[in-house]
Amino acid sequence: MDFTPKAPSKNASCERPGVNLWADGVRAKHPVVMLPGIVTTGLELWSGEDCAKGYFRQRMWGTMTMVQNMLLNTKCWLRHMALDPVTGLDPPNIKLRSAQGFEAADFVVGGYWVWSKLIENLADIGYDPSSMFMASYDWRLAYPLLEDRDQFFTRLSSQVEVMVDGNGAKAILVAHSMGGNVLFYFLHWATANRRRDWVDKYIHSVVGLAIPWLGVPKGISAVLSGEAKDTAEMGVMGGILDHHLPRRERRRLFRSWGSAPSMFPKGGDVFWGGRNKSFPAPDLLDDEEKAWKCASLLHMEGEDLSVEEAIDYVLESSSKGPVQDGQLANYHKWYSHGLRTTPFENDSRKRKRTHRSSDKSEQCSSQELGNETKYWTNPLEMPLPFAPNLTIYCLYGVGKETERSYFYKRTNKNISKNQTDDAQDMEDVEWRIDTALEDSMTSLGIIRGHGDGSVPLLSLGFMCQRGWKTRHWNPAGSKTVIREYVHEPSSNFIDMRGGDTSADHVDIMGNRHMINDVLMIASGETLDNNIHSNIANISNNIRLPGIS
């Protein structure tokens, strides 16, 4: 495969990283496969109810068509965007599928760019559709159902193999946000279903852009109260949902998406603080008062719940609700949020180990564990595939306050069984964030900590800083590198997203330093750590006896 491109036009902006790197002799080398995050891939209508017949192959999610449809016929739009509450798949007579190609995730809702800037810069150094690929997927689905319904992982692995065989160089997998969690699952799927050494044979590097490896606290608030405040991934759509859909309907929609609980925080109280309130949040020890306060993820009118207790509460409360509340009943079948502390024994592929989780404790072999695919969603309960030549890059922003703990208040509204659906839709959920609460530590009912505005620093950086530095979670010793970007938004009012030095969770996709680094990795260069935060101290604060 020939990667040699035409030189960029002399009239092209020399401010673009790709143009500058081309001038310095940087050229495409490794084929690049991109995985978008949650909500940033367009979803097209392939079949639907009468109310949506005029929208065939138009986007129910991701364009102004979606906004128009939602505002003109909200109930119709909701029925098409929700998944079946029992199967987690398509509702009867409704079929939405992810858009394909670069257009699937370059922009959402008009000019709200996501991947477009990175794609353009890759093109500057020689990439084209034969050497880079957008692996779009239906982000609503639970990870196992991506394969069951769409054969997504089969198609993705085949695409990688074709690109690698045609080019003669291993691939770079670049993922953003939840796309990184899907990617971690995929690496284990490929190891189990293609060949044991598939990752080492076909993948040069995994480049994670703002990946919530250990989940996010707002994963709990979304399914508890349906609130989308400060959800950076949604951008404009978050504001539209917040203003035009009642909380009850938003919560019902979120709970129907099998992917939503995949974002629950992982590692339990050991990582997030709590353990019967006996120790503070380890990622906030630079502020002792805040660290103790954030040992509780939820503050619910006198009852404080740690991360583990909050997850149990959400799962238990959803089980008492109507079937419309969605896929939380399948949580323990599809996902894991526990912590394994006892390592494998080093005696071939059938090494046994003690599995310790917040919901079960048992002895199991690595083969048995590998067949339980829910552990493929949690890097704290499943080590990396054996790939000694792999490099994992954790690239993310720092310096922007990020949601860490929530104060809730009761709405004091009870829904009568005799109410019509329309009346129920107007009712509120039982709990909502107490946005009136303001003090020196709390704003709009939320305590914030370190991160990129959406994902806490602990979740962004721990695995590359410490977790995958151990043989416990990285048995082959794959190399890990951290590249941090300080959030330095411009004061230019014309660019409301902060310019090319913003390191916000989504806006980092246009950060010139991040783009420069991705292009260098794709060209075959090896980068070293560039750390600005206290991620090393935070990682060392996690109590993990016996892990090395």
ABEGO torsion letter per residue (X at the ends): XBABBBBBBAABBAABAAAAAAAAGBBBABBBBBBBBBGABBBBBABBBAAAAAABGBBABGBAAAAAAAAABAAAAAAAABBBAAAGBBBBGBBBBBBBEAAAAABBGEABBAAAAAAAAAAAAGBBAAABBBBBBBAABBAAAAAAAAGAAAAAAAAAAAAAAAAGBBBBBBBBEAAAAAAAAAAAAAAAAABAAAAAAABABBBBBGBBAAEBAAAAAAAAAGBABGBAAAEAAAAAAAAABBAAAAAAAAAABAAAAAABBBGEAAAAEEGGGABBBAAAAABAAAAAAAABABBBGGBBBBAAAAAAAAAAAAAABBAAAEAAAAAAAABBABBBABBBBBBEAABBBBBBBAABBBBBBAAAAAABAAAAABAAABBBBBBAABBBBBBBBBGBBBBABBBBBBAGBBBBAABBAAAAAABBBABBBBAABBBAABBGGBBBBBEAGABBAAAAAAAAAAAAABAAABAAGBBBBBBBBBBBBBABAABAAGEAABABAAAAAABAAAAAAAAAAAAGBBBBBBBABAAAAAAAABBBBGBX
